[in-house]
Amino acid sequence: IDILYLGRGHTSGDIVVHLPQEGIVIAGDLVIWPVPYVGNPQSHPGDWSLTLDKLLALKHTAIIPGHGPVLTDDKYVNLMAGLFGAMKQQVDAAIARGESLEQARKVITLDEFRKAFVGESRMRRDIFDSYVMGAGLAAAFSDAAAKP
């Protein structure tokens, strides 16, 4: 059993349990299905994508998320990594332009990810809007603005 710290994501202290012989990764809240719950200030969307990349690099055939079903392929985790990578890129660009969080909210678009995570579900749309576009953007902006 390997207990690993791969980096920040849902919190600053996310750990992963890896059973390399069995090919199992227990990801905890680094992987949250069906829509990532991003908190502010505890989550770190700017780092989350890189942390998920490290998680995917572990030898595995199954990922046990903190919420949701056991994942037997990497599609969902890659979708999460893509979301957080796009969020980081757009937040960094907004900060480089000197925008405030309120100004950045008007130009940051994550529509392709909203569609992928939400589908036709009203409940998932509300979760995405609250946790990703709300708290998630605030947390990403706060982290990015704090870095020299």
C-alpha contacts under 8 A as a table, 3 or more apart, distances in Angstrom:
res1	aa1	res2	aa2	distance
1	I	17	V	6.91
1	I	18	H	5.92
1	I	19	L	5.08
1	I	20	P	7.33
2	D	17	V	5.76
2	D	18	H	5.00
2	D	19	L	6.43
2	D	20	P	7.81
3	I	15	I	6.78
3	I	16	V	5.79
3	I	17	V	4.66
3	I	18	H	6.32
4	L	15	I	5.54
4	L	16	V	5.14
4	L	17	V	6.33
4	L	18	H	7.45
5	Y	13	G	7.48
5	Y	14	D	6.55
5	Y	15	I	4.80
5	Y	16	V	6.39
6	L	14	D	7.73
6	L	15	I	6.99
6	L	16	V	7.48
6	L	51	T	5.61
6	L	54	K	6.41
6	L	55	L	7.06
7	G	12	S	7.33
7	G	13	G	7.72
7	G	14	D	7.19
7	G	47	D	7.24
7	G	48	W	7.60
7	G	50	L	7.82
7	G	51	T	5.21
8	R	11	T	5.89
8	R	12	S	4.67
8	R	13	G	6.54
8	R	14	D	6.43
8	R	43	S	7.76
8	R	44	H	6.14
8	R	47	D	5.76
8	R	48	W	5.98
8	R	51	T	6.50
9	G	12	S	6.52
9	G	14	D	6.80
9	G	30	L	6.01
9	G	43	S	5.87
9	G	44	H	5.01
9	G	45	P	6.17
9	G	47	D	5.95
9	G	48	W	4.01
9	G	49	S	7.68
9	G	51	T	6.58
10	H	14	D	6.82
10	H	29	D	6.11
10	H	30	L	5.54
10	H	37	Y	7.85
10	H	38	V	6.44
10	H	39	G	7.36
10	H	42	Q	6.99
10	H	43	S	4.51
10	H	44	H	6.25
10	H	45	P	7.58
10	H	48	W	7.12
11	T	14	D	5.73
11	T	42	Q	5.17
11	T	43	S	4.71
11	T	44	H	6.54
12	S	42	Q	7.00
12	S	43	S	7.12
12	S	44	H	7.35
14	D	28	G	7.47
14	D	29	D	7.37
14	D	30	L	6.83
15	I	27	A	7.29
15	I	28	G	7.33
16	V	25	V	6.88
16	V	26	I	5.72
16	V	27	A	4.98
16	V	28	G	6.71
17	V	25	V	5.84
17	V	26	I	4.97
17	V	27	A	6.76
18	H	23	G	7.69
18	H	24	I	5.95
18	H	25	V	4.58
18	H	26	I	6.28
18	H	58	L	7.81
19	L	22	E	5.49
19	L	23	G	5.84
19	L	24	I	5.08
19	L	25	V	6.30
20	P	23	G	4.86
20	P	24	I	6.47
20	P	25	V	7.95
20	P	58	L	7.86
20	P	59	K	6.07
20	P	60	H	6.91
21	Q	24	I	7.98
22	E	60	H	7.74
23	G	59	K	5.88
23	G	60	H	3.94
23	G	61	T	5.02
23	G	62	A	6.40
24	I	59	K	7.90
24	I	60	H	5.30
24	I	61	T	6.17
24	I	62	A	5.02
24	I	63	I	5.95
24	I	64	I	7.48
25	V	55	L	7.97
25	V	58	L	7.78
25	V	60	H	6.34
25	V	62	A	6.35
25	V	63	I	4.80
25	V	64	I	6.15
26	I	63	I	5.87
26	I	64	I	4.68
26	I	65	P	6.37
26	I	66	G	7.93
27	A	30	L	5.67
27	A	31	V	6.01
27	A	55	L	7.90
27	A	63	I	6.60
27	A	64	I	5.83
27	A	65	P	5.13
27	A	66	G	6.37
28	G	31	V	6.32
28	G	32	I	7.87
28	G	64	I	7.26
28	G	65	P	5.26
28	G	66	G	3.86
28	G	67	H	7.63
29	D	32	I	5.59
29	D	65	P	6.45
29	D	66	G	4.37
29	D	67	H	6.98
30	L	48	W	7.72
30	L	52	L	7.29
30	L	65	P	7.30
30	L	66	G	7.12
31	V	36	P	7.20
31	V	65	P	4.88
31	V	66	G	5.99
31	V	67	H	7.20
31	V	77	V	6.85
31	V	80	M	7.88
32	I	35	V	6.36
32	I	36	P	4.97
32	I	37	Y	6.69
32	I	65	P	5.91
32	I	66	G	5.66
32	I	67	H	4.89
32	I	68	G	6.57
33	W	36	P	6.22
33	W	65	P	7.32
33	W	66	G	7.98
33	W	67	H	5.46
33	W	68	G	4.81
33	W	69	P	7.59
34	P	67	H	7.96
34	P	68	G	6.72
34	P	117	F	6.73
34	P	124	R	7.52
35	V	117	F	5.92
35	V	118	V	7.50
35	V	124	R	6.67
35	V	127	I	6.91
35	V	128	F	6.37
36	P	80	M	7.41
36	P	128	F	7.58
36	P	131	Y	7.32
36	P	132	V	7.14
37	Y	127	I	7.63
37	Y	131	Y	5.36
37	Y	132	V	6.98
38	V	43	S	5.85
38	V	45	P	7.67
38	V	131	Y	5.04
38	V	132	V	5.90
38	V	135	A	6.21
38	V	136	G	5.05
39	G	42	Q	5.65
39	G	43	S	5.09
39	G	131	Y	6.63
39	G	135	A	5.45
39	G	136	G	6.18
39	G	139	A	7.06
40	N	43	S	5.83
40	N	135	A	5.17
40	N	136	G	6.63
40	N	138	A	6.58
40	N	139	A	4.94
41	P	44	H	7.90
41	P	135	A	7.99
41	P	138	A	7.95
41	P	139	A	5.48
41	P	142	S	8.00
42	Q	139	A	7.63
43	S	136	G	7.49
43	S	139	A	6.34
44	H	47	D	5.63
44	H	48	W	6.05
44	H	139	A	6.32
44	H	140	A	6.19
44	H	143	D	6.96
45	P	48	W	4.89
45	P	49	S	7.12
45	P	84	F	5.53
45	P	87	M	7.37
45	P	88	K	6.85
45	P	136	G	6.70
45	P	139	A	6.93
45	P	140	A	5.29
46	G	49	S	6.95
46	G	84	F	6.52
46	G	85	G	7.04
46	G	87	M	7.35
46	G	88	K	4.90
46	G	140	A	5.65
46	G	143	D	7.29
46	G	144	A	7.26
47	D	50	L	5.62
47	D	51	T	6.35
47	D	84	F	7.98
48	W	51	T	5.05
48	W	52	L	6.15
48	W	81	A	7.05
48	W	84	F	6.35
49	S	52	L	5.15
49	S	53	D	6.30
49	S	80	M	7.30
49	S	81	A	4.26
49	S	82	G	6.93
49	S	83	L	7.83
49	S	84	F	5.28
49	S	85	G	5.51
50	L	53	D	4.98
50	L	54	K	6.43
50	L	81	A	7.39
51	T	54	K	5.15
51	T	55	L	6.32
52	L	55	L	4.85
52	L	56	L	6.17
52	L	77	V	7.02
52	L	78	N	7.89
52	L	81	A	6.05
53	D	56	L	5.14
53	D	57	A	6.32
53	D	81	A	7.12
54	K	57	A	5.05
54	K	58	L	6.88
55	L	58	L	5.57
56	L	59	K	7.72
56	L	60	H	7.82
56	L	74	D	7.37
56	L	77	V	7.84
60	H	63	I	7.17
61	T	72	T	5.88
61	T	73	D	7.16
62	A	70	V	6.59
62	A	71	L	5.55
62	A	72	T	4.61
62	A	73	D	7.05
63	I	70	V	5.84
63	I	71	L	5.05
63	I	72	T	6.52
64	I	69	P	7.13
64	I	70	V	4.80
64	I	71	L	6.37
65	P	68	G	6.10
65	P	69	P	7.06
65	P	70	V	6.59
65	P	71	L	7.60
71	L	74	D	7.32
71	L	76	Y	7.88
73	D	76	Y	7.69
74	D	77	V	5.40
74	D	78	N	5.96
75	K	78	N	5.17
75	K	79	L	6.17
76	Y	79	L	4.95
76	Y	80	M	6.31
77	V	80	M	5.02
77	V	81	A	6.16
78	N	81	A	4.97
78	N	82	G	6.04
79	L	82	G	5.06
79	L	83	L	6.19
79	L	113	F	7.73
80	M	83	L	5.07
80	M	84	F	6.33
81	A	84	F	5.30
81	A	85	G	5.99
82	G	85	G	5.03
82	G	86	A	6.05
83	L	86	A	5.26
83	L	87	M	6.12
83	L	110	L	7.46
83	L	113	F	6.19
84	F	87	M	4.91
84	F	88	K	6.05
85	G	88	K	5.17
85	G	89	Q	6.20
86	A	89	Q	5.11
86	A	90	Q	6.17
86	A	110	L	7.50
87	M	90	Q	5.31
87	M	91	V	6.00
87	M	108	I	7.84
87	M	110	L	7.40
87	M	137	L	7.38
87	M	140	A	7.54
88	K	91	V	5.15
88	K	92	D	5.93
88	K	140	A	6.70
89	Q	92	D	5.27
89	Q	93	A	6.24
90	Q	93	A	5.08
90	Q	94	A	6.18
90	Q	108	I	6.13
91	V	94	A	5.04
91	V	95	I	6.22
91	V	104	A	7.13
91	V	108	I	7.42
91	V	137	L	7.66
91	V	140	A	6.88
91	V	141	F	6.01
91	V	144	A	7.39
92	D	95	I	5.17
92	D	96	A	6.14
92	D	141	F	7.82
92	D	144	A	6.52
93	A	96	A	5.00
93	A	97	R	6.28
94	A	97	R	5.10
94	A	98	G	6.46
94	A	99	E	5.42
94	A	100	S	7.82
94	A	104	A	5.69
95	I	98	G	4.95
95	I	99	E	5.46
95	I	100	S	7.30
95	I	141	F	7.80
95	I	144	A	7.67
95	I	145	A	6.81
96	A	99	E	7.56
99	E	102	E	7.87
99	E	103	Q	5.61
99	E	104	A	5.93
100	S	103	Q	5.14
100	S	104	A	6.07
101	L	104	A	4.98
101	L	105	R	6.11
101	L	138	A	6.96
101	L	141	F	6.58
102	E	105	R	5.24
102	E	106	K	6.91
103	Q	106	K	5.48
103	Q	107	V	7.14
104	A	107	V	5.40
104	A	108	I	5.95
105	R	108	I	5.48
105	R	137	L	7.66
110	L	113	F	5.43
110	L	114	R	6.18
111	D	114	R	4.88
111	D	115	K	6.14
112	E	115	K	5.23
112	E	116	A	6.32
113	F	116	A	4.94
113	F	117	F	6.04
114	R	117	F	5.33
114	R	118	V	5.60
114	R	119	G	7.75
114	R	125	R	7.41
114	R	128	F	6.84
115	K	118	V	5.31
115	K	119	G	5.33
116	A	119	G	6.00
117	F	124	R	7.33
117	F	128	F	7.78
118	V	121	S	5.70
118	V	122	R	7.67
118	V	124	R	5.01
118	V	125	R	5.31
118	V	128	F	7.27
119	G	124	R	7.92
121	S	124	R	5.28
121	S	125	R	6.21
122	R	125	R	5.00
122	R	126	D	6.26
123	M	126	D	5.20
123	M	127	I	6.31
124	R	127	I	4.97
124	R	128	F	6.00
125	R	128	F	5.07
125	R	129	D	6.05
126	D	129	D	5.15
126	D	130	S	6.04
127	I	130	S	5.18
127	I	131	Y	5.69
127	I	132	V	7.55
128	F	131	Y	5.42
128	F	132	V	5.06
128	F	133	M	6.50
129	D	132	V	5.79
129	D	133	M	4.88
129	D	134	G	6.05
130	S	133	M	5.98
130	S	134	G	4.76
130	S	135	A	6.48
131	Y	134	G	5.45
131	Y	135	A	5.11
131	Y	136	G	5.69
132	V	135	A	6.07
132	V	136	G	4.37
132	V	137	L	6.46
133	M	136	G	5.70
133	M	137	L	5.46
134	G	137	L	5.75
134	G	138	A	6.44
135	A	138	A	5.08
135	A	139	A	6.06
136	G	139	A	5.17
136	G	140	A	6.10
137	L	140	A	5.04
137	L	141	F	5.91
138	A	141	F	5.13
138	A	142	S	6.03
139	A	142	S	5.10
139	A	143	D	6.17
140	A	143	D	5.29
140	A	144	A	6.06
141	F	144	A	5.17
141	F	145	A	5.90
142	S	145	A	5.27
142	S	146	A	6.17
143	D	146	A	5.25
143	D	147	K	6.60
144	A	147	K	5.49
145	A	148	P	7.80
